[in-house]
Amino acid sequence: MGDLDAAGEIVSGALIGRAVEPHAGEGHGEAHGGTCLNCGTALVGPHCHECGQSGHVHRSLAAIGHEILHGVAHFEGKLWKTLPLLAWRPGDLTRRYIAGERARFVSPMAIFLFSIFTMFAVFQILGISPPADLHAQRAKPQAAIEEARKDVLERRKNAIEARDERSADDPKRAKYVERIAEADKELQDLTTAAAALKSTSDPVEAVVTSHTGWHALDHGIEKWRENPALMIYKLQASSYKFSWLLIPLSLPFVWLLFFWKRQYKLYDHTVFITYSIAFMSLLFIAVTVLGAAGVSAAWLGTASFVIPLVHMTRQMKQAYSLGWPSAILRTIILCFFIIIILVLFLLLLVLMGMMG
């Protein structure tokens, strides 16, 4: 069922992406006569030039499946034209889309939605999820200490019995006396460890428990303490639902890199950001799948660090017509901005989870 759900997420991502994708430049057959069934305008082509509705409408159960396949297939057709440019010449893709080449490429928001849906579908297929019970995870060391204590007590008991069976002048008696002393020392160490573990606060319970005076915030803190696993699950779900917040959060920082260049508008920066995040999501999917397939963690770690830097630099250079020194400098600054953006995004998710 998990795999079916994940497949559904991918299809949903394609369909939602297609829903926000413009239809400009896509032909759909020969001209139709008659009038538009939606607004009554005389048709001069396959679509109404007033409201955009198709001149030919379906009214059958099979048409529902046709609409799904039509949406996904048309989205997919653009996808294979967009992905190579997104991977290797992202700045050219950004510049050409801004300049008006819209019909042949997947729009930034559409491919962003598709990549986000696909990423979480892959997580579901591979079983990547937060721990189900943090309290149980914390209880494991305590259980291990108790098991170790039982083992030491059993060894100590056997050593005492063996010692008592031997006379005081038996040379082997000293060996068992030594084993008893070692067992006593182990028991003392285990008692100390158990006490230390018991006194150490759970990372979630370490949240400030004092009242802030803000009822919603105090209630959220209490929810974190009572059921941390549920709250982490909600945090993961929120990151999925509100990933689009990364775009407006990033916009002011990218604008700062070019605020004196009046030829670049906020729309241009938004296209740059959205295509960039989409690529990073697709890269993360590839790294996750390769990691599950057994590819070396060292190679994947290096790729996860180098590829985003190279990609951002190339996109910056190509999209804004920069020289290499200028593009590299702006990418370095952008990396620091990204840390701030991710912290802000995480704080927003935590607040929404606590107060939601």
C-alpha positions as CSV (number, residue, x, y, z in Angstrom):
1,M,0.0,0.0,0.0
2,G,2.9,2.3,0.7
3,D,4.2,1.9,-2.8
4,L,0.8,2.5,-4.3
5,D,0.4,5.7,-2.2
6,A,3.9,6.8,-3.3
7,A,3.0,6.2,-7.0
8,G,-0.2,8.2,-6.4
9,E,1.9,11.1,-5.0
10,I,4.1,11.2,-8.1
11,V,1.0,11.2,-10.4
12,S,-0.6,13.9,-8.2
13,G,2.6,16.0,-8.5
14,A,2.5,15.7,-12.3
15,L,-1.2,16.6,-12.4
16,I,-0.9,19.5,-10.1
17,G,2.1,20.7,-12.0
18,R,0.2,20.4,-15.2
19,A,-2.7,22.4,-13.6
20,V,-0.5,25.4,-13.1
21,E,1.2,24.9,-16.5
22,P,0.3,27.4,-19.3
23,H,-1.1,25.9,-22.5
24,A,0.4,28.6,-24.8
25,G,1.8,27.2,-28.0
26,E,0.3,23.7,-27.7
27,G,-1.8,22.7,-30.7
28,H,-4.7,20.3,-30.3
29,G,-5.9,19.4,-33.8
30,E,-7.9,21.0,-36.6
31,A,-10.2,23.9,-36.4
32,H,-13.8,23.3,-35.2
33,G,-16.9,25.0,-36.4
34,G,-19.9,26.0,-34.4
35,T,-20.0,27.9,-31.1
36,C,-18.3,27.5,-27.8
37,L,-20.4,25.5,-25.4
38,N,-19.2,27.6,-22.5
39,C,-19.6,31.2,-23.7
40,G,-21.3,30.9,-27.1
41,T,-18.5,32.6,-29.1
42,A,-18.1,31.4,-32.7
43,L,-15.2,29.0,-32.9
44,V,-12.4,29.8,-35.3
45,G,-10.0,27.0,-34.0
46,P,-9.8,24.0,-31.7
47,H,-10.2,26.3,-28.7
48,C,-12.4,29.3,-28.0
49,H,-10.4,32.5,-28.4
50,E,-12.6,34.2,-25.7
51,C,-12.6,31.8,-22.8
52,G,-10.0,29.1,-23.8
53,Q,-12.3,26.1,-23.6
54,S,-11.8,23.2,-26.0
55,G,-14.2,23.1,-28.9
56,H,-14.6,19.4,-28.5
57,V,-15.8,18.1,-25.1
58,H,-16.0,14.6,-23.8
59,R,-18.9,13.1,-21.9
60,S,-18.0,9.6,-21.0
61,L,-16.4,7.7,-18.2
62,A,-13.4,6.9,-20.3
63,A,-12.9,10.7,-20.7
64,I,-11.9,10.9,-17.0
65,G,-9.0,8.5,-17.6
66,H,-8.2,10.4,-20.8
67,E,-7.9,13.7,-18.9
68,I,-5.5,12.1,-16.4
69,L,-3.3,10.6,-19.1
70,H,-3.6,13.8,-21.2
71,G,-2.4,16.0,-18.3
72,V,0.5,13.7,-17.3
73,A,1.6,13.0,-20.9
74,H,1.7,16.6,-21.9
75,F,3.5,17.5,-18.8
76,E,6.0,14.7,-19.4
77,G,6.6,15.8,-22.9
78,K,7.8,19.2,-21.7
79,L,9.6,17.6,-18.8
80,W,12.2,15.8,-21.1
81,K,12.9,19.1,-22.8
82,T,13.3,21.0,-19.5
83,L,15.3,18.5,-17.4
84,P,18.5,18.5,-19.5
85,L,18.6,22.3,-19.5
86,L,17.8,22.4,-15.8
87,A,20.7,20.1,-15.1
88,W,23.4,21.5,-17.3
89,R,22.4,25.0,-18.5
90,P,20.0,26.2,-15.8
91,G,20.8,29.8,-16.4
92,D,19.9,29.5,-20.1
93,L,16.6,27.8,-19.1
94,T,15.9,30.6,-16.6
95,R,16.7,33.4,-19.1
96,R,14.8,31.9,-22.0
97,Y,11.7,31.3,-19.8
98,I,11.8,34.9,-18.6
99,A,12.3,36.1,-22.2
100,G,9.0,34.4,-23.2
101,E,9.8,30.8,-24.3
102,R,7.0,29.3,-22.3
103,A,5.4,26.7,-24.4
104,R,8.3,24.3,-24.8
105,F,9.4,24.2,-21.1
106,V,7.8,23.2,-17.9
107,S,7.1,26.3,-15.9
108,P,9.1,26.9,-12.7
109,M,6.2,26.3,-10.3
110,A,5.0,23.2,-12.1
111,I,8.4,21.5,-12.0
112,F,8.8,22.7,-8.4
113,L,5.5,21.0,-7.4
114,F,6.4,17.8,-9.3
115,S,9.8,17.6,-7.7
116,I,8.5,18.1,-4.2
117,F,5.7,15.5,-4.6
118,T,8.2,13.0,-6.1
119,M,10.8,13.6,-3.3
120,F,8.3,12.7,-0.6
121,A,7.0,9.8,-2.6
122,V,10.5,8.4,-2.8
123,F,10.9,8.9,1.0
124,Q,7.7,6.9,1.4
125,I,8.9,4.1,-0.9
126,L,12.2,3.8,0.8
127,G,10.7,4.0,4.3
128,I,12.4,7.2,5.3
129,S,10.5,8.7,8.2
130,P,10.9,10.1,11.7
131,P,11.2,7.7,14.6
132,A,7.8,6.4,15.7
133,D,8.4,6.6,19.4
134,L,11.1,8.9,20.8
135,H,10.4,7.8,24.4
136,A,10.9,4.2,23.4
137,Q,14.2,5.2,21.8
138,R,15.3,6.9,24.9
139,A,14.2,3.9,27.0
140,K,16.6,1.5,25.1
141,P,19.8,2.5,27.1
142,Q,17.9,1.9,30.3
143,A,16.8,-1.6,29.2
144,A,20.3,-2.4,28.1
145,I,21.7,-1.4,31.5
146,E,19.1,-3.6,33.2
147,E,20.1,-6.6,31.0
148,A,23.7,-6.0,31.7
149,R,23.0,-5.8,35.5
150,K,21.2,-9.2,35.3
151,D,24.2,-10.7,33.5
152,V,26.7,-9.4,36.1
153,L,24.5,-10.5,39.0
154,E,24.4,-14.0,37.5
155,R,28.2,-14.1,37.1
156,R,28.7,-12.8,40.6
157,K,26.4,-15.4,42.0
158,N,28.2,-18.2,40.2
159,A,31.6,-16.9,41.4
160,I,30.4,-16.8,45.0
161,E,29.1,-20.4,44.8
162,A,32.5,-21.5,43.3
163,R,34.4,-19.6,46.0
164,D,32.4,-21.1,48.8
165,E,33.0,-24.6,47.5
166,R,36.8,-24.2,48.0
167,S,38.8,-24.1,51.1
168,A,40.7,-21.1,52.3
169,D,44.1,-22.6,51.3
170,D,42.9,-23.5,47.7
171,P,44.9,-21.4,45.2
172,K,41.8,-21.2,42.9
173,R,39.8,-19.5,45.6
174,A,41.6,-16.2,45.0
175,K,40.5,-16.3,41.3
176,Y,36.9,-16.3,42.2
177,V,37.3,-13.7,44.9
178,E,38.8,-11.5,42.1
179,R,35.8,-12.2,39.9
180,I,33.4,-11.2,42.7
181,A,35.3,-7.9,43.1
182,E,35.2,-7.2,39.4
183,A,31.4,-7.9,39.3
184,D,30.9,-5.5,42.3
185,K,32.8,-2.8,40.4
186,E,30.7,-3.4,37.2
187,L,27.5,-3.2,39.2
188,Q,28.7,0.1,40.7
189,D,29.5,1.5,37.3
190,L,26.1,0.4,35.9
191,T,24.3,2.0,38.8
192,T,26.2,5.2,38.2
193,A,25.3,5.1,34.4
194,A,21.6,4.4,35.1
195,A,21.5,7.3,37.5
196,A,23.2,9.6,35.0
197,L,20.8,8.5,32.2
198,K,17.8,9.0,34.4
199,S,18.9,12.5,35.4
200,T,19.7,13.5,31.8
201,S,16.8,15.3,30.2
202,D,15.2,14.1,27.0
203,P,16.1,16.5,24.2
204,V,12.4,17.2,23.7
205,E,11.8,17.4,27.4
206,A,14.6,19.9,27.6
207,V,12.3,22.5,26.0
208,V,11.7,25.3,28.4
209,T,8.8,24.3,30.7
210,S,8.3,27.7,32.3
211,H,5.2,29.6,31.3
212,T,5.8,32.3,28.6
213,G,2.5,34.0,29.2
214,W,1.5,33.2,25.6
215,H,-1.1,30.6,25.9
216,A,-0.8,29.2,22.3
217,L,3.0,28.9,22.7
218,D,2.8,27.3,26.1
219,H,0.2,24.8,24.8
220,G,2.5,24.0,21.9
221,I,5.5,23.3,24.2
222,E,3.3,21.0,26.2
223,K,2.4,19.1,23.1
224,W,6.0,18.6,22.2
225,R,6.7,17.2,25.7
226,E,3.8,14.9,25.7
227,N,4.1,13.4,22.2
228,P,7.4,14.4,20.5
229,A,7.1,11.7,17.8
230,L,3.8,13.1,16.6
231,M,5.1,16.6,16.6
232,I,8.1,15.6,14.5
233,Y,5.8,13.8,12.1
234,K,3.8,17.0,11.8
235,L,7.0,18.9,11.2
236,Q,7.8,16.6,8.3
237,A,4.3,16.9,6.9
238,S,4.5,20.7,7.2
239,S,7.8,20.8,5.4
240,Y,6.0,19.0,2.6
241,K,3.0,21.2,2.5
242,F,4.7,24.5,3.1
243,S,7.9,24.0,1.0
244,W,6.6,26.8,-1.3
245,L,7.5,29.2,1.5
246,L,11.1,28.7,0.6
247,I,10.4,30.8,-2.5
248,P,9.2,34.1,-0.8
249,L,11.8,33.6,2.0
250,S,14.6,33.4,-0.6
251,L,13.4,36.3,-2.8
252,P,14.7,39.2,-0.6
253,F,18.1,37.6,-0.3
254,V,18.5,37.1,-4.1
255,W,17.2,40.6,-4.7
256,L,20.0,41.9,-2.4
257,L,22.6,40.4,-4.8
258,F,21.3,42.5,-7.7
259,F,19.3,45.4,-6.2
260,W,21.3,48.0,-8.1
261,K,20.7,46.2,-11.5
262,R,17.3,47.7,-12.5
263,Q,16.9,45.4,-15.5
264,Y,16.2,42.4,-13.3
265,K,12.8,42.3,-11.8
266,L,11.4,40.4,-8.8
267,Y,9.7,38.0,-11.3
268,D,13.2,37.2,-12.7
269,H,14.5,36.4,-9.3
270,T,11.5,34.2,-8.5
271,V,12.0,32.1,-11.7
272,F,15.7,31.7,-10.7
273,I,14.8,30.6,-7.2
274,T,12.0,28.2,-8.2
275,Y,14.1,26.4,-10.9
276,S,17.0,26.2,-8.5
277,I,15.0,24.7,-5.6
278,A,13.4,22.2,-8.1
279,F,16.8,21.1,-9.2
280,M,18.0,20.6,-5.6
281,S,14.9,18.5,-4.9
282,L,15.6,16.3,-7.9
283,L,19.2,16.0,-6.9
284,F,18.2,15.0,-3.4
285,I,16.0,12.3,-4.9
286,A,18.9,11.0,-6.9
287,V,21.2,10.9,-3.9
288,T,18.6,9.2,-1.8
289,V,17.9,6.5,-4.4
290,L,21.7,5.9,-5.0
291,G,22.3,5.7,-1.3
292,A,19.6,3.0,-1.0
293,A,21.2,1.2,-3.9
294,G,24.5,1.0,-2.0
295,V,26.5,3.7,-3.6
296,S,29.4,4.8,-1.3
297,A,28.4,7.4,1.2
298,A,31.7,9.3,0.6
299,W,30.9,9.7,-3.1
300,L,27.4,10.8,-2.4
301,G,28.5,13.2,0.3
302,T,31.0,14.8,-2.1
303,A,28.4,15.0,-4.9
304,S,25.9,16.5,-2.5
305,F,28.4,19.3,-1.6
306,V,30.0,20.0,-5.0
307,I,27.0,19.7,-7.4
308,P,24.8,22.3,-5.8
309,L,27.7,24.8,-5.7
310,V,28.5,24.2,-9.3
311,H,24.9,24.4,-10.3
312,M,24.2,27.6,-8.5
313,T,27.3,29.2,-10.0
314,R,26.4,28.2,-13.5
315,Q,22.8,29.3,-13.2
316,M,23.9,32.6,-11.7
317,K,26.4,33.2,-14.5
318,Q,24.1,32.2,-17.3
319,A,20.8,33.8,-16.0
320,Y,22.3,37.2,-15.1
321,S,25.1,37.3,-17.8
322,L,27.9,37.5,-15.2
323,G,31.6,36.7,-15.4
324,W,32.9,33.8,-13.5
325,P,34.5,35.8,-10.7
326,S,31.2,37.7,-10.1
327,A,29.1,34.5,-10.3
328,I,31.4,32.7,-7.8
329,L,31.4,35.6,-5.3
330,R,27.6,35.9,-5.4
331,T,27.2,32.1,-5.0
332,I,29.4,32.2,-1.9
333,I,27.3,35.0,-0.4
334,L,24.1,33.1,-1.4
335,C,25.3,30.0,0.5
336,F,25.4,32.1,3.7
337,F,21.9,33.4,2.8
338,I,20.7,29.9,2.3
339,I,21.6,29.0,5.9
340,I,19.6,32.0,7.2
341,I,16.6,31.0,4.9
342,L,16.6,27.4,6.1
343,V,16.7,28.5,9.8
344,L,13.8,30.8,9.2
345,F,11.9,28.1,7.4
346,L,12.5,25.6,10.2
347,L,11.4,28.2,12.8
348,L,8.2,28.8,10.9
349,L,7.5,25.1,10.7
350,V,8.1,24.6,14.4
351,L,5.9,27.5,15.3
352,M,3.1,26.3,13.0
353,G,3.4,22.8,14.5
354,M,3.3,24.1,18.1
355,M,0.4,26.5,17.5
356,G,-1.5,24.6,15.0
